[in-house]
Amino acid sequence: MSKTTPPLAMPESTDESWSRPDDRFIPVRACDLAHRLATDAGLFGLESDSVHEFAAALEEVIDRETGTFERRLADAYARFNPDRDTQPIVADEPATADEYELLCTQLAYLLDKANYEELSDVEIAQAVLRAGSRNLSVRVDPTRVEFLRLWVRGRGETTKLERCRWKPWQKQKINVPVFKRLMVVARLKDEPYVRLKLFKEIPEAEVEALLPHAEVTMSLWDRIKLLSTGAGTLGVTLSKVLKIAIGFAALWKLAWILLIGVATLGVRSALGYRNARMNRDWQRTRHLYFQNMGNNASALQLLVATVKQEEFKEVLLVYVLRHASDTRNDSRPPNPREQVEQYLREQFDVEVDFDINDAESKLTNLGLATEVHPAGVLPIDEAIEVLRQSTSGQNRIIEWQPGL
């Protein structure tokens, strides 16, 4: 008698089970969305197999175009990558300021496609001023930085437990504003590298701890502990000095005791300072361990993958739901944005602020939009053929040179 494996139970959706960067992001995997649309194909006057074929053809086009962009971006970043593990065929010459600026322009284009927005210098300064929580003290040195740019996607709030200032034995929940996604693009002086770091769910008041030129320093509590230790050592030394002075002991004993006391105080202070900094470095590492999503080349790969998934989902949704206009019984023209948002709400229980203008421009760029048919798009058989006949040189989803 064969034993069957029971189906896995789906975990309940909670706020902690997944992280959503912003309301424009569609929190559904591309393959799950394609499968659901194919299952519901009859609602749009389509066949399930046709929807699967369209999704496969669309995925191939987007994979090809974003793959080309990713390879070229990786080649451009290779000489600036601090994790580079291959040697150049020809010795690299120092990069010029224009080359650094071109790379930053290409990175800015990628981040814009991924729906990130750049923080201004004023916003960065405000974030640093808000920094300096009681649990972690960090000092930044702007003179060490050649350039620094921060990109964020989505803002929200999270809760954290913190000890009450006046009742330290009690903890209370407080709301903390966070950046859902944060990208750091930085270059330190006297370094040829451009460092990229991607984080999630970063409190705005702790942004300075992520900067490449940040140095962990002692907090007020650390200083109080060091002063207490030093005061204890100094007190023991003074008590011995007073005993000797009262007993009219030899002066050389007094000198030795003072010397030993001062030396002990210095050693304890130095070791205490070292231990305090090591403890703060450990706290910083532990705090950011689960927030770090990628560094350098891996961060680029994650961003490109995000762009690819979002482009695919947007085009697929708009194209398939456009066919619903042919199956409507009322004369009121459908609103494409409302159609998409309602479908996602009913099928996946998510609210999305869908960018219909961007999605429809992609339909036009791919040659799938038309004014001949009532749905505003090519029939699905023609659309599949158009996608299959597209060439790799037609970059209509993501370009290599921004603005060209």
Buried (B, 14 or more C-beta within 10 A) or exposed (E): EEEEEEEEEEEEEEEEEEBBBBBBBBBBEBEEBBBBBBEBBEBBEBEBEBBBBBBEBBBEBBEBBBEBBBEEBBEBBEBBBEEBEEEEEEEEEEBEEEBBEBBBEBBBBBBBBBBBBBBEEEBBEBBBEBBBBEBBBBEBEEEBBEBBBBBBBBBBEBEBEBEEEEEEEEEEEEEBEBBBBBBBBBBBEEBEBBBBBBBBBBBBBBBBBBBBBBBBBBBEEBBEBBEEBBEEBBEBBEEBBEEBEEEEEEEEEBEEBBEEBEEBBEEBBEEBBEEBBEBBEEBBEEBBEEBBBBBBBEBBBBBBEBBBBBBBBBBBBBBBBBBBBEEEEEEEEBEBBEBBBEBBEEBBEBEBEBBBEBBBEBBEBBBBBBEEBEBBBBBBEBBBEBBEEBEEEEBBBBEBEBEE
